[in-house]
Structure formats: structure tokens, C-alpha cells
């Protein structure tokens, strides 16, 4: 059921994005997008060179916002995040062994999280934003990796990098360069500025 005071729709089922928006004092509806992300990724990778990979996050965010905007009369916020190690695109691990392999590949190296947002109305994208954060993992031991995955369990499969920096995942890192909200997948300040510019939030 639609909230009477909803300002916009979040076109995502992400609990993390929902938490960030709610904690910012925003009132919104939630309507997860019905898009096949793997099809979008495959089509993008077939069309574009590796240097264009950061734009994949924009493509996914816009696809989600557009799909939901055709079912809503409110502005729809879509968001997505990708992880790049150089020109290598990581996807969420399918099982714990793949999570272990991902963390071994990322260990002692710097990867980038690219977070994109898009707002759509009635089937048209009206706003976009992209930001990135550089994440340098420390050269942790195999013993630490084993203990970390044992403690985290299946939660390791819920994010592409097998970590949540707001929890024990912060122990994986030596250095982080970037906005906190970008790291958790929703660059909040630019979105708040958009809402003020549209008169949705008080200036």
C-alpha cells in the first residue's frame, strides 16, 4: 500500500539502500524492479570495451528506475553498484568457495566500487549520478580469511565484495578513499540535492 506522504519510490529490494534513506528521514515506497541484470550485463559486455565498464553501473541503475517508473506515478530511484579490479568485473559469489576465491584475488590490492543512481518518471530518466570509491585490502593471512568467512557465513554472498564495511568487513581493509554512502551503494548527498532542486525536500 502506498504511503500517503511518500516522496518517491525506491526501485530496489536492497535492505541497505532502504536503511540509508529511512535514516535520512525520507518517506518513500518500495517497489523492486523486475529486470534481468545478467541479460543487461551480457549485452553491455558484448557491445563495449573494458574501459567503458564503469558505465555498466549507470545502465543497471537506469534500467531499474525505468522499469518501475512505468508502474508508478511518483519519481523512481534506481541504484546499482559494480566492483572492478582493473578491467575485471566481479559478480556476487555463488557459494562460499567462490567468496573465498574473490577475497584472495582482492587481498593486498586496490579495487573500485562504482555506485550509480538514476531517477525516472513515466518511462524517462530525468537524473543520473555516479561516484566511485577506491578500496585497498590489506594482505591478510589465510587464517584471518578462514575465521572471517566462518564468522560471516552466508552473509558473505550478499555483496559483490563479500563484505559490508559497516560491520566486520572493515577489518579487511588497509585504506579506503571515497564517500561512505558511495561505498554502501547509495551516494546520498547528491540525491538529497536532487530532491531539494525538484522541491520535493525543503531547501
VENKA-V878234 format. One record per residue. N is the residue number from 0. PHI is phi in whole degrees, -180 to 180 (none if undefined). PSI is psi as a letter, one per 30 degrees, with the letter a starting at -180 (NA if undefined). OMEGA is omega in degrees with one decimal (none if undefined). Layout:
N:PHI:PSI:OMEGA / N:PHI:PSI:OMEGA
//
This chain:
0:none:k:-177.3 / 1:-71:k:174.5 / 2:-71:k:-178.8 / 3:-63:e:-175.3 / 4:-103:g:-178.6 / 5:-61:k:-179.8 / 6:-87:e:-175.8 / 7:-163:l:176.6 / 8:-114:k:170.8 / 9:-89:j:-177.8 / 10:-88:h:-174.9 / 11:-157:k:174.8 / 12:-96:g:-176.8 / 13:-66:k:177.7 / 14:-66:e:180.0 / 15:-65:e:178.9 / 16:-65:e:178.6 / 17:-61:e:-179.2 / 18:-64:e:-179.2 / 19:-60:e:-178.1 / 20:-67:e:179.8 / 21:-66:e:-179.5 / 22:-67:f:176.7 / 23:-81:f:177.2 / 24:84:g:-177.9 / 25:-95:k:176.2 / 26:-105:k:-174.3 / 27:-154:l:171.7 / 28:-96:l:177.2 / 29:-121:k:179.6 / 30:-144:j:-176.3 / 31:-56:k:-179.3 / 32:-72:k:176.8 / 33:-105:i:178.3 / 34:-128:l:177.1 / 35:-95:j:-175.7 / 36:-63:e:-177.9 / 37:-66:e:177.6 / 38:-64:e:179.0 / 39:-62:e:179.9 / 40:-63:e:-178.3 / 41:-62:e:179.4 / 42:-64:e:-179.9 / 43:-64:e:-177.3 / 44:-64:f:178.8 / 45:-75:f:-174.4 / 46:-96:e:-167.7 / 47:-119:l:177.8 / 48:-75:l:-177.6 / 49:-55:e:-178.3 / 50:-66:f:178.7 / 51:-90:g:-174.5 / 52:-54:e:178.5 / 53:-56:f:-179.7 / 54:-72:f:177.2 / 55:-62:e:177.8 / 56:-60:e:177.4 / 57:-62:e:-178.1 / 58:-60:e:-178.9 / 59:-69:e:179.6 / 60:-62:e:-179.2 / 61:-67:e:-179.9 / 62:-61:e:179.9 / 63:-67:e:-179.2 / 64:-62:e:-178.2 / 65:-65:e:-177.6 / 66:-61:e:-177.5 / 67:-72:e:-177.9 / 68:-63:f:178.0 / 69:-79:f:179.1 / 70:-117:g:-175.8 / 71:-142:k:175.4 / 72:-99:g:174.8 / 73:-102:l:171.6 / 74:-59:k:-177.3 / 75:-119:k:176.9 / 76:-97:k:173.1 / 77:-112:k:179.6 / 78:-145:l:173.7 / 79:-155:l:-179.5 / 80:-142:k:174.7 / 81:-125:l:178.2 / 82:-117:k:178.8 / 83:-122:k:169.5 / 84:-112:j:-168.7 / 85:64:b:177.1 / 86:-100:g:-178.7 / 87:-96:k:179.8 / 88:-93:k:178.1 / 89:-98:k:172.8 / 90:-115:l:178.6 / 91:-59:k:179.3 / 92:-66:k:-178.7 / 93:-85:f:-179.7 / 94:-155:l:-174.9 / 95:-67:e:178.3 / 96:-67:e:177.2 / 97:-70:e:175.3 / 98:-61:e:177.9 / 99:-61:e:179.8 / 100:-64:e:178.1 / 101:-60:e:-177.0 / 102:-66:e:176.0 / 103:-67:e:178.4 / 104:-68:e:-176.8 / 105:-84:f:-174.9 / 106:-58:k:177.0 / 107:74:g:-176.6 / 108:-130:l:178.4 / 109:-105:k:173.6 / 110:-117:l:-178.7 / 111:-121:k:169.2 / 112:-99:k:178.1 / 113:-114:j:-179.1 / 114:-110:k:-179.3 / 115:-126:k:174.1 / 116:-125:k:173.4 / 117:-145:k:173.9 / 118:-117:k:179.1 / 119:-126:k:173.2 / 120:-133:k:175.1 / 121:47:h:174.2 / 122:79:g:179.5 / 123:-138:k:177.4 / 124:-75:k:-177.9 / 125:-114:f:-179.8 / 126:-160:k:177.2 / 127:-139:l:173.1 / 128:-153:k:175.9 / 129:-135:k:175.5 / 130:-143:l:179.4 / 131:-137:l:176.4 / 132:-132:k:177.1 / 133:-98:k:-172.8 / 134:-120:j:-178.9 / 135:-104:j:177.5 / 136:-81:k:175.6 / 137:-77:l:-178.9 / 138:-87:i:-175.4 / 139:-71:l:-177.7 / 140:-78:l:174.4 / 141:-62:e:179.3 / 142:-64:e:177.4 / 143:-65:e:-179.5 / 144:-59:e:179.6 / 145:-62:e:-178.8 / 146:-67:e:-179.6 / 147:-63:e:-178.8 / 148:-68:e:178.2 / 149:-66:e:-179.9 / 150:-71:e:-175.4 / 151:-78:e:-179.9 / 152:63:b:-174.5 / 153:-64:f:177.2 / 154:-61:f:178.8 / 155:-63:f:-177.0 / 156:-87:f:-173.8 / 157:-89:f:177.9 / 158:-134:l:-173.4 / 159:-64:e:-179.3 / 160:-95:g:-179.9 / 161:64:h:179.2 / 162:-153:l:167.5 / 163:-128:j:-174.7 / 164:-68:f:177.5 / 165:-80:g:179.3 / 166:-131:a:-177.7 / 167:-60:f:179.3 / 168:-59:f:179.3 / 169:-62:f:-179.1 / 170:-70:f:178.2 / 171:-77:f:-164.6 / 172:-107:k:173.8 / 173:-99:e:-177.1 / 174:-155:k:176.4 / 175:-134:k:177.5 / 176:-121:j:179.2 / 177:155:l:-178.5 / 178:-73:k:-178.4 / 179:-56:e:-176.7 / 180:-69:e:173.9 / 181:-65:e:-178.3 / 182:-64:e:-178.8 / 183:-89:g:166.5 / 184:103:g:178.6 / 185:-151:j:178.5 / 186:-61:j:-165.0 / 187:-76:e:-173.5 / 188:-61:e:176.6 / 189:-62:e:178.5 / 190:-68:e:176.2 / 191:-63:e:177.4 / 192:-64:e:176.0 / 193:-61:e:179.8 / 194:-61:e:177.4 / 195:-69:e:-179.9 / 196:-64:e:179.0 / 197:-86:f:-178.4 / 198:77:g:179.1 / 199:-78:e:172.7 / 200:-110:l:178.0 / 201:-68:k:-179.2 / 202:-80:NA:none
//
